[in-house]
Amino acid sequence: MVRVIARSTLSLMLAATLGSLIVFALLRSIGGDVALVMLGQEAAPGAYEALRESLGLDQVWYLQYADWLGGVFTGDLGTSYSARFDIYDEILRRLGPTTLLALGSLLLSAPLALVLGTYSAIKVKQVRGGVVDVLSQIGIAIPAFWAGLLMVVVFGLQFRWLPTGGYTSPFDDLGRSIQQLLMPTLALSLGMTSVLTRYVRSAMLDVMGEDFIRTAMAKGRTQRGAALVHGVRNASVSLVTVGTLQLGSLMAGTVVIENVFVIPGIGRLLVTSVLGREVIVVQSLILVILLMILVMNFLMDIAYVLIDPRIRDSQGGEAVV
Amino acid sequence: MMKLSKRWKGSAERPTAQQPHRQSFLRLLTVITALSLVLVACGSSVEPDERGTTLTYSYPQEPPNWDYLETGLTAVSGPLLENVWETLVRLEADGTPVAVLAESWEANSDTTVFTLNIREDVEFHDGSDMTSADVVYSLSKAKESGVSRASAPLAGVADIKAIDDYTVEVTLAQPSLTFIAGLANRSGIVVPENFFEDNDAATTVIGTGAYTFGEYRIDQDVTLHRFDDYWGEAPYFETVIQRFIPDETAALNALLGGEIDFVASVIGEGMDRVFSIGDDPNFTLTLVPGTEVSYWALNPMVEAFQDIRVRQAIQYGHNRQSHINAATAGTATSTCNMAAPAGVPWDDDYCPYAYDPAKAMELLEEAGATDLVLDFPFANVAWHTVMAQLFQAEMAEIGITIELRSQDLATWLDQTNTQSQYEVFQITSGAALSHYRCGSGRQPFGKPEMADYCDTEMDALIDALDGITDMAKYDAAQLELHHYVADQGWIFATKKPNVPQLSRTDLVGFRTHRFPEPHIYFGDLHWEG
């Protein structure tokens, strides 16, 4: 297990470094830099060159990159060029809202998908099963931002139950924080719940045809009982697999949802940093996002072991996917 | 499995198995009802009609930092100009300068030496008293700034010196009738002596205004607090919070949801909703007169443009009103005159090449330019995308092919605005036409690569402005310059945007203008009644 984790950590660190290098090259190739953005269209002659020099942007590219990379290994991500914030501190501050959003969405989606997918599979020949099936397809088709806007109109403007956007830390005001995060979390989880429901349904339909289900039913279990006691656990492995694959989409979804609901998370910082050509902030963010995915993958690996004892027993817990 | 299911369906167990189903359903219903009640309970804390002493509003842009001598974007001034930073003078709606930190001023007969009498009762937010040394320091720093809003009005300054603690003398290299008015912008902001050496101006703001710079949360908001030792009248609101909401839909929703008191400007995707919201008696739509002009420029290095008939044809083919309707929902003012802000004495309705596509095609035929293909990179922000697409369509009608290139702002600033990689150029700016001379840094004549293509006649008209000491003659000379530029067709205006602002109807006291640089003055704002 330790070896597997070490290997996947190393490969993701390499991917993160490579990713940051690609981002660095891409941002340089599309033109514009932070000095131009700061000065805007009203720059006086010679001002651009002077500002570039004062920001250290006149250095050759590989020295700029090496400076940043060297800082990463010493735990110093540097300071943003324009706003002068400490990048590490700012990312840490932004991680709060994004983590709450992503984790909340994941924690909502996974159990809901398990319930709905199982229900849909058990009721596969009935109208109720079909309704869940159709709803999940609609959920897949609805973009998160659109669902978010719809919720804002209904719950924020029509009923005025919830604020239309913004973010308050749960440590400052828990009630307000829940109010503000409820709609974005629901909007973000809609697509994921639907996708996972489809997969759970499919997995459950497969599992329901297995011998052990038939045996359980022959021993007196009802169909639902057999499905819940023996089927769900087996189907959960595919839920974890698909859930892992969906993490990238979840992160992409937070970028959109954070903008719709004006949440100062990692996604918004990424967008503003790309537009503002804060290259080292973007590089640092890419690194952090990849690390987040690494951590979530790791948690999923543990989930595999917990869900399926065959994996744990077969190689002493080392045979994670 | 199917067989087993069918057998069970008819078995005697079936009726008893229904009971837990109903119980589960009831449990689910209870949970849903409870959740709804929690939601309703949470919702009760959203108070749309609160009238406290905190003013909250949204602004679409966030500045890269707060150093007004380093950051050119108007987002720096938005909440701070006149509220936190004060200038030596400010401008009335008709452009007349009135006293702020400079209590009065005198000029010598040929307007080359200005004596500024500084207020004696002004305290900075750091507790120090303002004296002429601070004014000399601030003007000197502004003159060196890379941001032309700060440095351009001081370009002609030869010397700045303190006569005594509250008197400053400024000597100009040439006479200028607009020097005092120029101090209403960033050039006239007064900060404590050595402020830029002792502080990081990117994150620290010290001024003399009625509000102090409070908490700044990147990507969220900036909070201003009322300054107890302010020299002037205390404003009504104790706290002002400007939220950065770049998504106009989100900003308008926040207004409708009662979370903010006004939306300072709507210039993008929210434009479609401003009139419907403005029809609601709870909200007031105000069209704030524009400080800027949307205009086009043709690259002087392009051979086809050397023939004035081609330049004229492009203007004849340009339907200004359709741009105003499509890009600003009809809220802008049509113009062919580059005068900014709207309403200055040389702002008139002179339009030598008004929309006439037949005339345009005739001129192109005469000039032998019937198969023109022009490169048009545009910044995909605000209304520029709509304008670019419309321009492409209207040029197609007269036989000119426009190749559009959409660029994000940073790329556009680099490749198009700085490196002049364009044939057709479009921008919205509040800069005076006198700042467009050869070598000024502005398109189309100000870049180094354009040095051989400068319009010497235009430069002569601009230079002549500096020597005029009579106001009527100055206005006439400005008018001549603006008409000359319109005639030449290298630069042609389309519209003067009026900025839609939506506010709660019971919030009153807004200024009718926001120039010289877009900003919102909070000093007069209060609840009605």
HADDOCK unambig.tbl for C-alpha pairs under 7 A between the chains (distance, minus, plus):
assign (segid A and resid 30 and name CA) (segid B and resid 411 and name CA) 6.46 0.50 0.50
assign (segid A and resid 31 and name CA) (segid B and resid 411 and name CA) 4.82 0.50 0.50
assign (segid A and resid 31 and name CA) (segid B and resid 414 and name CA) 6.17 0.50 0.50
assign (segid A and resid 31 and name CA) (segid B and resid 415 and name CA) 6.80 0.50 0.50
assign (segid A and resid 32 and name CA) (segid B and resid 410 and name CA) 4.65 0.50 0.50
assign (segid A and resid 32 and name CA) (segid B and resid 411 and name CA) 4.58 0.50 0.50
assign (segid A and resid 32 and name CA) (segid B and resid 413 and name CA) 6.54 0.50 0.50
assign (segid A and resid 32 and name CA) (segid B and resid 414 and name CA) 4.68 0.50 0.50
assign (segid A and resid 33 and name CA) (segid B and resid 410 and name CA) 6.53 0.50 0.50
assign (segid A and resid 36 and name CA) (segid B and resid 410 and name CA) 6.78 0.50 0.50
assign (segid A and resid 36 and name CA) (segid B and resid 413 and name CA) 6.47 0.50 0.50
assign (segid A and resid 36 and name CA) (segid B and resid 414 and name CA) 6.82 0.50 0.50
assign (segid A and resid 37 and name CA) (segid B and resid 410 and name CA) 5.78 0.50 0.50
assign (segid A and resid 38 and name CA) (segid B and resid 64 and name CA) 6.04 0.50 0.50
assign (segid A and resid 38 and name CA) (segid B and resid 71 and name CA) 4.77 0.50 0.50
assign (segid A and resid 38 and name CA) (segid B and resid 72 and name CA) 6.10 0.50 0.50
assign (segid A and resid 38 and name CA) (segid B and resid 73 and name CA) 6.93 0.50 0.50
assign (segid A and resid 39 and name CA) (segid B and resid 70 and name CA) 6.51 0.50 0.50
assign (segid A and resid 39 and name CA) (segid B and resid 71 and name CA) 4.99 0.50 0.50
assign (segid A and resid 39 and name CA) (segid B and resid 72 and name CA) 4.38 0.50 0.50
assign (segid A and resid 39 and name CA) (segid B and resid 73 and name CA) 6.79 0.50 0.50
assign (segid A and resid 39 and name CA) (segid B and resid 147 and name CA) 6.35 0.50 0.50
assign (segid A and resid 40 and name CA) (segid B and resid 72 and name CA) 5.13 0.50 0.50
assign (segid A and resid 40 and name CA) (segid B and resid 73 and name CA) 5.65 0.50 0.50
assign (segid A and resid 41 and name CA) (segid B and resid 413 and name CA) 6.72 0.50 0.50
assign (segid A and resid 42 and name CA) (segid B and resid 72 and name CA) 6.05 0.50 0.50
assign (segid A and resid 42 and name CA) (segid B and resid 147 and name CA) 6.12 0.50 0.50
assign (segid A and resid 42 and name CA) (segid B and resid 148 and name CA) 5.59 0.50 0.50
assign (segid A and resid 42 and name CA) (segid B and resid 149 and name CA) 6.83 0.50 0.50
assign (segid A and resid 43 and name CA) (segid B and resid 72 and name CA) 6.87 0.50 0.50
assign (segid A and resid 43 and name CA) (segid B and resid 146 and name CA) 5.94 0.50 0.50
assign (segid A and resid 43 and name CA) (segid B and resid 147 and name CA) 5.03 0.50 0.50
assign (segid A and resid 43 and name CA) (segid B and resid 148 and name CA) 5.65 0.50 0.50
assign (segid A and resid 44 and name CA) (segid B and resid 146 and name CA) 5.08 0.50 0.50
assign (segid A and resid 44 and name CA) (segid B and resid 147 and name CA) 5.65 0.50 0.50
assign (segid A and resid 44 and name CA) (segid B and resid 148 and name CA) 4.94 0.50 0.50
assign (segid A and resid 44 and name CA) (segid B and resid 441 and name CA) 6.09 0.50 0.50
assign (segid A and resid 45 and name CA) (segid B and resid 440 and name CA) 6.66 0.50 0.50
assign (segid A and resid 45 and name CA) (segid B and resid 441 and name CA) 5.17 0.50 0.50
assign (segid A and resid 47 and name CA) (segid B and resid 146 and name CA) 4.44 0.50 0.50
assign (segid A and resid 82 and name CA) (segid B and resid 64 and name CA) 5.36 0.50 0.50
assign (segid A and resid 82 and name CA) (segid B and resid 65 and name CA) 5.74 0.50 0.50
assign (segid A and resid 83 and name CA) (segid B and resid 64 and name CA) 5.48 0.50 0.50
assign (segid A and resid 83 and name CA) (segid B and resid 65 and name CA) 4.69 0.50 0.50
assign (segid A and resid 83 and name CA) (segid B and resid 202 and name CA) 6.41 0.50 0.50
assign (segid A and resid 156 and name CA) (segid B and resid 257 and name CA) 6.22 0.50 0.50
assign (segid A and resid 157 and name CA) (segid B and resid 256 and name CA) 6.58 0.50 0.50
assign (segid A and resid 157 and name CA) (segid B and resid 257 and name CA) 5.33 0.50 0.50
assign (segid A and resid 160 and name CA) (segid B and resid 43 and name CA) 6.31 0.50 0.50
assign (segid A and resid 160 and name CA) (segid B and resid 46 and name CA) 6.85 0.50 0.50
assign (segid A and resid 160 and name CA) (segid B and resid 257 and name CA) 6.65 0.50 0.50
assign (segid A and resid 161 and name CA) (segid B and resid 39 and name CA) 6.51 0.50 0.50
assign (segid A and resid 161 and name CA) (segid B and resid 40 and name CA) 5.71 0.50 0.50
assign (segid A and resid 161 and name CA) (segid B and resid 42 and name CA) 6.67 0.50 0.50
assign (segid A and resid 161 and name CA) (segid B and resid 43 and name CA) 3.46 0.50 0.50
assign (segid A and resid 161 and name CA) (segid B and resid 44 and name CA) 6.53 0.50 0.50
assign (segid A and resid 161 and name CA) (segid B and resid 46 and name CA) 6.97 0.50 0.50
assign (segid A and resid 162 and name CA) (segid B and resid 43 and name CA) 5.08 0.50 0.50
assign (segid A and resid 162 and name CA) (segid B and resid 46 and name CA) 6.84 0.50 0.50
assign (segid A and resid 163 and name CA) (segid B and resid 46 and name CA) 6.64 0.50 0.50
assign (segid A and resid 163 and name CA) (segid B and resid 257 and name CA) 6.91 0.50 0.50
assign (segid A and resid 164 and name CA) (segid B and resid 253 and name CA) 6.35 0.50 0.50
assign (segid A and resid 164 and name CA) (segid B and resid 254 and name CA) 5.77 0.50 0.50
assign (segid A and resid 164 and name CA) (segid B and resid 257 and name CA) 6.58 0.50 0.50
assign (segid A and resid 179 and name CA) (segid B and resid 42 and name CA) 6.50 0.50 0.50
assign (segid A and resid 214 and name CA) (segid B and resid 1 and name CA) 6.87 0.50 0.50
assign (segid A and resid 260 and name CA) (segid B and resid 250 and name CA) 6.29 0.50 0.50
assign (segid A and resid 261 and name CA) (segid B and resid 250 and name CA) 6.84 0.50 0.50
assign (segid A and resid 262 and name CA) (segid B and resid 245 and name CA) 6.61 0.50 0.50
assign (segid A and resid 264 and name CA) (segid B and resid 219 and name CA) 5.88 0.50 0.50
assign (segid A and resid 264 and name CA) (segid B and resid 220 and name CA) 6.34 0.50 0.50
assign (segid A and resid 275 and name CA) (segid B and resid 410 and name CA) 6.72 0.50 0.50
assign (segid A and resid 276 and name CA) (segid B and resid 410 and name CA) 6.90 0.50 0.50
